[in-house]
Amino acid sequence: MDEQQRLGPHESMEIHEMVNFKTVCLAKSKLMQGLVFDKDLKEFMQKDVELSQRQLTELQTIYKKAPFSIDVNTNVPIH
């Protein structure tokens, strides 16, 4: 990988923070679906889960350009 394609340390940290935030949002939406009885709200939450899964996949791809070596947890419950 070319050095110009690498993220700066501050960019890497921001991506890391976004991954953490989206992971928490995803987990919360998945868990709360079991407590919701309104059909429209449940559908909205399911769309949020699907969107969050796609966003996490994209963020993990970007995170691989970080200038340091770290294992990205691929066991995140995105499915």
N, C-alpha and C positions, 0 to 999 in steps of 0.2 A: 504494500500500500504506500502510495506516495505521501510524503510529509505534508503536502498542502491539504490533503484530505483528512488530516487528523484534527480532532477537536482540541481546543485550548482547555487547560485545567478548569477554568471557571465554567466553560460550556459543558464539560463533562459532569461537573457537580450539579449544574442545573438540570441536565438530562436525568441524572440519578434521582434528584428530588422529584421530578415529574413521574418517573417510574414508580417511586414509592407512593406518591399521591394517587396515581391511577390504580395501583394495586389495592390500596385501602378502599377506594371508591368502588372498585369491582367487587371486592369481598363483601362490602356493605350492601350493595345492590342485590347480590346473589342471596345473601342471608335474609334480607328484608322481604324478598319475594314470597317467602313462606309465611309471612305474617300479614300480607296484604290480601284483601278480599275483593277490592274494586278491580274489575276487569281492565278498565282503561289504564289505571295506574300500574297494574301488573305488566301490561303490554309495554308501557313506557319504560318501566324498569328493565324489561327484557331487552329492549332496544339499546338502553344504556349499557347493559352487560356486553352485548355484541359489539358496540362501538368501542368500549373500553378494551376489549380483547384485541381488536384490530390496532388500536392506538398503542397498546403495550408491545405488540409485535413490531410495529414501526419504530418505537422508541428503543427497543432492544437492538434493532439493526443499527440505528444511529449510535447507540452507546458503544458498539464495537469499535468505533473510530476514536475512542478515548486514548489519550497518550500514555496510559498506564495499563498494566496487565492485571485484570481482576476477573474472577469467575462470576459470570452473570447467572443467577439462579434460574435455571430453565424449568424448575419444578413449581413455578408460580401457577396458581390455579386459574389459568386463562381459558380453560375449556369446560 
